[in-house]
Amino acid sequence: MTDTPEPLLRARDLVKEFAIPGGGPLSRARRFRAVDDVSLEVRTGETLALVGESGSGKSTTARLIARLIDITSGSIEFAGREVHALTGRALHAYRSEVQVVFQDPYSSLNPRHSVERIVTAPLVYQRRRVPGGARAFTKELMERVGLDPDHSARFPSQFSGGQAQRIGIARALAVSPKLIIADEAVSALDVSVQAQVINLLRRLQDEEGFSYLFIAHDLAVVRQIATRVAVMNGGRIVETGDRDQVFEEPRDDYTKKLLSAIPRIRPEWDAARRRNERARRDRERQEAVES
């Protein structure tokens, strides 16, 4: 799954503490440890799913990696560089290589800006020229994510939730990132729209070869997209492994609890799904050998 022996992203012993104000002017602030000694790796071209219940620390971990918040201790290396040592142009370059797609597309898109302005904003921030002009560039990206290119002058409120999330994905693609952090990117969407967006994310990854850090609490969704899975509980990673190993032979009791919550409609349908999954993996292995 990787062209080089070194992972694209390596986080080691990450800790993030937040201050909790005391009850009075003389009382001391307490510290809450939201991320507690977390280590993970993301390889080139793969999807690492970071899963757990709400409050497990997975979104805080994602924000640390994206440098939206600072770490308390630990280290994050990206393509061999220490992320929290980056400043100036080097930090700008990192923020073009690592993009985030957020859970709520409407709150992450400026309602006063057109799609064209939203999609090209990262390029403006990076002081890059827009290839072929802003309008043509936006239309090309809109077409790639399954939106009508002629709607580039519209505003976020004129799109459905699934369409708005596609705008967020187009914005992330604009700077050709190496890693996209999808923070609960499909959890707010209807089930049918979820499937469409997941298929889109997989197709774009196949075309571009970038990696995903996919944050989710829904293991049924994770199984459709993940290469590997890391399970978080109480700010710690309790289990990491290949997708099939985690789903079929979980080691940690918390992982087993999460898996037991996945809805099972009919046993024969589940068996058919497993056969289809195995057939798909066999095809992928055969194609890899032939290529």
C-alpha positions as CSV (number, residue, x, y, z in Angstrom):
1,M,0.0,0.0,0.0
2,T,3.0,2.3,0.2
3,D,5.8,3.3,-2.3
4,T,8.3,4.1,0.5
5,P,9.2,2.4,3.8
6,E,8.4,5.5,5.8
7,P,4.7,6.4,6.5
8,L,3.4,9.7,5.2
9,L,2.2,10.7,8.7
10,R,3.6,9.5,12.0
11,A,2.2,10.7,15.3
12,R,4.0,9.6,18.5
13,D,2.8,9.9,22.1
14,L,0.4,12.7,21.4
15,V,-1.1,14.4,24.5
16,K,-3.6,17.3,24.5
17,E,-4.8,18.8,27.8
18,F,-7.4,21.5,28.2
19,A,-7.7,23.8,31.3
20,I,-10.9,23.5,33.2
21,P,-11.6,26.7,35.2
22,G,-12.0,26.4,38.9
23,G,-15.2,27.2,40.8
24,G,-13.9,30.5,42.3
25,P,-11.3,33.2,42.0
26,L,-8.9,31.4,44.4
27,S,-9.4,27.8,43.1
28,R,-6.9,26.4,40.7
29,A,-7.7,25.4,37.2
30,R,-7.8,21.6,36.6
31,R,-6.5,19.9,33.5
32,F,-8.5,17.5,31.3
33,R,-6.6,15.2,29.1
34,A,-8.6,14.7,25.9
35,V,-5.8,12.9,24.0
36,D,-3.6,10.6,26.1
37,D,-0.4,9.1,24.6
38,V,-1.8,8.5,21.1
39,S,0.5,7.1,18.4
40,L,-0.6,6.3,14.8
41,E,0.7,6.1,11.3
42,V,-0.9,6.8,7.9
43,R,0.7,5.4,4.8
44,T,0.7,6.8,1.3
45,G,-2.5,6.0,-0.5
46,E,-4.3,4.3,2.3
47,T,-7.3,5.2,4.5
48,L,-6.8,5.0,8.3
49,A,-10.2,5.1,10.0
50,L,-10.0,6.5,13.6
51,V,-13.2,5.3,15.3
52,G,-14.9,5.7,18.7
53,E,-17.8,7.1,20.5
54,S,-18.5,10.8,20.9
55,G,-16.0,12.2,23.3
56,S,-13.3,9.6,22.7
57,G,-10.8,12.1,21.5
58,K,-10.7,11.3,17.8
59,S,-11.7,14.7,16.5
60,T,-9.2,16.4,18.8
61,T,-6.5,14.1,17.5
62,A,-7.5,15.1,13.9
63,R,-7.3,18.8,14.8
64,L,-3.8,18.3,16.3
65,I,-2.6,16.7,13.1
66,A,-4.1,19.5,11.0
67,R,-2.4,22.0,13.3
68,L,-5.8,23.7,14.1
69,I,-4.8,23.3,17.8
70,D,-1.4,22.8,19.4
71,I,-0.2,19.7,21.1
72,T,0.6,19.6,24.8
73,S,3.4,17.0,24.2
74,G,4.4,14.4,21.7
75,S,5.4,14.7,18.0
76,I,3.9,14.7,14.6
77,E,6.0,14.0,11.5
78,F,4.7,14.5,8.0
79,A,6.8,13.4,5.1
80,G,9.8,13.4,7.4
81,R,9.2,16.9,8.8
82,E,8.3,17.8,12.4
83,V,4.9,19.5,12.0
84,H,4.9,21.6,15.1
85,A,8.2,23.1,14.3
86,L,6.9,24.5,11.0
87,T,6.5,28.3,10.7
88,G,6.0,30.8,7.9
89,R,6.1,29.4,4.3
90,A,6.8,25.9,5.6
91,L,3.6,26.0,7.6
92,H,1.7,27.3,4.6
93,A,3.0,24.5,2.5
94,Y,2.0,21.9,5.1
95,R,-1.6,23.3,5.2
96,S,-1.8,22.8,1.5
97,E,-0.7,19.2,1.8
98,V,-3.1,18.4,4.6
99,Q,-6.7,19.4,4.1
100,V,-9.8,18.9,6.3
101,V,-13.4,18.0,5.3
102,F,-15.6,18.8,8.2
103,Q,-18.8,17.2,9.5
104,D,-21.2,20.0,8.9
105,P,-20.7,21.4,5.4
106,Y,-22.9,24.4,6.0
107,S,-21.0,25.6,9.0
108,S,-17.6,25.1,7.2
109,L,-18.6,27.0,4.1
110,N,-18.9,30.8,4.2
111,P,-22.6,31.5,3.4
112,R,-21.7,34.8,1.9
113,H,-19.3,33.4,-0.7
114,S,-20.1,31.8,-4.0
115,V,-18.9,28.3,-4.7
116,E,-16.2,29.7,-7.0
117,R,-14.8,31.9,-4.2
118,I,-15.0,29.0,-1.7
119,V,-13.2,26.5,-3.9
120,T,-10.4,28.9,-4.9
121,A,-9.9,30.3,-1.4
122,P,-7.1,27.9,-0.5
123,L,-5.2,28.9,-3.6
124,V,-5.6,32.6,-2.7
125,Y,-4.4,31.8,0.8
126,Q,-1.4,30.0,-0.6
127,R,-0.8,32.8,-3.1
128,R,-1.0,30.5,-6.1
129,R,-2.3,31.3,-9.5
130,V,-5.5,29.6,-10.5
131,P,-4.8,27.4,-13.5
132,G,-7.0,28.6,-16.5
133,G,-8.7,31.2,-14.3
134,A,-10.9,30.9,-11.3
135,R,-14.1,30.1,-13.1
136,A,-12.8,27.4,-15.3
137,F,-10.8,25.9,-12.4
138,T,-13.9,25.8,-10.2
139,K,-16.1,24.2,-12.9
140,E,-13.5,21.5,-13.5
141,L,-13.5,20.6,-9.8
142,M,-17.3,20.8,-9.5
143,E,-17.6,18.3,-12.3
144,R,-15.0,16.0,-10.7
145,V,-17.1,15.9,-7.4
146,G,-20.4,15.3,-9.2
147,L,-21.8,18.9,-9.2
148,D,-23.2,20.9,-12.1
149,P,-20.3,23.2,-13.3
150,D,-22.8,25.9,-14.2
151,H,-23.7,26.4,-10.6
152,S,-20.4,27.8,-9.6
153,A,-21.9,31.3,-8.9
154,R,-24.4,29.9,-6.4
155,F,-24.2,30.0,-2.6
156,P,-24.0,27.2,-0.1
157,S,-27.6,27.6,1.0
158,Q,-28.8,26.8,-2.5
159,F,-27.4,23.2,-2.3
160,S,-28.6,20.1,-0.4
161,G,-26.4,18.7,2.4
162,G,-24.8,16.1,0.2
163,Q,-24.1,18.7,-2.5
164,A,-22.6,21.1,0.1
165,Q,-20.3,18.4,1.3
166,R,-19.1,17.9,-2.2
167,I,-18.2,21.6,-2.3
168,G,-16.1,21.0,0.8
169,I,-14.4,18.1,-0.9
170,A,-13.8,20.2,-4.0
171,R,-12.2,22.9,-1.8
172,A,-9.9,20.3,-0.3
173,L,-8.9,19.0,-3.7
174,A,-8.0,22.5,-5.0
175,V,-4.5,22.5,-3.5
176,S,-3.7,18.8,-4.5
177,P,-3.3,17.6,-0.9
178,K,-1.3,14.4,0.1
179,L,-3.6,13.8,3.1
180,I,-7.3,14.6,3.6
181,I,-8.7,14.5,7.1
182,A,-12.4,13.6,6.8
183,D,-13.8,14.5,10.2
184,E,-17.2,12.7,10.4
185,A,-17.6,13.8,6.8
186,V,-20.7,11.7,6.1
187,S,-22.3,11.3,9.5
188,A,-24.8,14.2,8.9
189,L,-26.0,12.8,5.6
190,D,-28.8,10.5,4.7
191,V,-27.8,6.9,4.2
192,S,-28.2,6.9,0.5
193,V,-26.2,10.1,0.2
194,Q,-23.6,8.7,2.5
195,A,-23.0,5.8,0.0
196,Q,-22.7,8.3,-2.8
197,V,-20.1,10.4,-1.0
198,I,-18.1,7.4,0.1
199,N,-18.0,6.2,-3.5
200,L,-16.8,9.6,-4.5
201,L,-14.1,9.7,-1.9
202,R,-12.8,6.2,-2.9
203,R,-12.8,7.2,-6.6
204,L,-10.9,10.4,-6.0
205,Q,-8.3,8.5,-3.9
206,D,-7.9,6.0,-6.8
207,E,-7.4,8.9,-9.2
208,E,-5.0,11.0,-7.1
209,G,-3.3,8.6,-4.7
210,F,-3.7,10.7,-1.6
211,S,-4.3,9.3,1.9
212,Y,-7.3,9.7,4.2
213,L,-7.5,10.0,8.0
214,F,-11.2,9.1,8.2
215,I,-12.8,10.1,11.6
216,A,-16.1,8.2,12.3
217,H,-18.2,6.6,14.9
218,D,-20.2,4.5,12.5
219,L,-18.4,1.2,11.9
220,A,-20.7,0.2,9.1
221,V,-19.4,3.2,7.2
222,V,-15.8,2.6,8.2
223,R,-16.0,-0.9,6.7
224,Q,-16.8,0.5,3.3
225,I,-13.8,2.8,3.1
226,A,-11.0,1.9,5.5
227,T,-7.7,0.2,4.8
228,R,-6.8,0.0,8.5
229,V,-8.7,0.9,11.7
230,A,-7.6,2.5,14.9
231,V,-10.1,2.4,17.8
232,M,-10.1,5.2,20.4
233,N,-11.7,5.1,23.8
234,G,-11.2,7.7,26.6
235,G,-8.5,9.6,24.7
236,R,-6.4,6.4,24.0
237,I,-6.0,4.1,21.1
238,V,-7.0,0.6,22.3
239,E,-6.7,-1.4,19.1
240,T,-5.2,-0.9,15.7
241,G,-5.2,-3.3,12.8
242,D,-6.1,-4.1,9.2
243,R,-9.8,-3.6,8.5
244,D,-10.7,-7.2,8.2
245,Q,-8.7,-8.2,11.3
246,V,-10.4,-5.6,13.5
247,F,-13.9,-6.4,12.2
248,E,-13.6,-10.2,12.2
249,E,-11.2,-10.8,15.0
250,P,-11.3,-7.9,17.4
251,R,-9.1,-8.1,20.4
252,D,-10.2,-5.3,22.7
253,D,-13.5,-5.5,24.6
254,Y,-14.4,-1.9,23.6
255,T,-14.0,-2.8,20.0
256,K,-16.2,-5.8,20.4
257,K,-18.8,-3.5,22.0
258,L,-18.7,-1.1,19.1
259,L,-19.0,-4.0,16.6
260,S,-22.0,-5.4,18.4
261,A,-23.9,-2.2,17.9
262,I,-23.8,-2.5,14.1
263,P,-27.3,-3.2,12.9
264,R,-27.8,-6.7,11.4
265,I,-30.9,-6.9,9.2
266,R,-30.8,-10.5,8.0
267,P,-28.0,-13.1,8.5
268,E,-28.1,-14.3,4.8
269,W,-27.6,-10.7,3.6
270,D,-24.6,-10.3,5.9
271,A,-23.1,-13.6,4.6
272,A,-23.6,-12.4,1.0
273,R,-21.9,-9.1,1.9
274,R,-18.9,-10.9,3.3
275,R,-18.7,-13.0,0.1
276,N,-18.8,-9.9,-2.0
277,E,-16.1,-8.3,0.1
278,R,-13.8,-11.3,-0.3
279,A,-14.4,-11.3,-4.0
280,R,-13.6,-7.6,-4.3
281,R,-10.4,-8.0,-2.3
282,D,-9.4,-10.9,-4.5
283,R,-10.0,-8.7,-7.6
284,E,-7.9,-5.9,-6.1
285,R,-5.0,-8.3,-5.3
286,Q,-5.2,-9.7,-8.9
287,E,-5.2,-6.3,-10.4
288,A,-2.2,-5.3,-8.2
289,V,-0.3,-8.3,-9.4
290,E,-1.1,-7.7,-13.0
291,S,-0.1,-4.0,-12.8
